[in-house]
């Protein structure tokens, strides 16, 4: 699980992007939080039929590079 105190509950995509840009959380941590939430909630909701956590984490690593350089996401 991510070590950040950031929570994805009721947070907009813009707020999430800002948190990554300002280094409140890494893109990888943010994706990890989302994957943890899916794992926790999906047995009850049955909303996800497929996921690829490895690919999501790899993309988060790529997405974090421009954010660390304060480039456009």
C-alpha positions, 0 to 999 in steps of 0.5 A: 500500500502507498505510504502517502497520507493522500486519499483518492476519496472524493478528489477530482482528477485535477486535484490528483494531478496537482498533488503529483506535480507538487510532489505531495504524492507520486504517480505510482503511489496514486495508482497504487492507492487506486488499485488498493481501493479497487481490490477492497471495493470490487468484491462488493461492487463487482464493477471491474471485470478486468484490470492490469495492475502491472501495466497501470504501475508501469504507465504511472512510472512513465507519467511521473517523469514529466510531472517531476520535471513540471512538464505537461502531463 
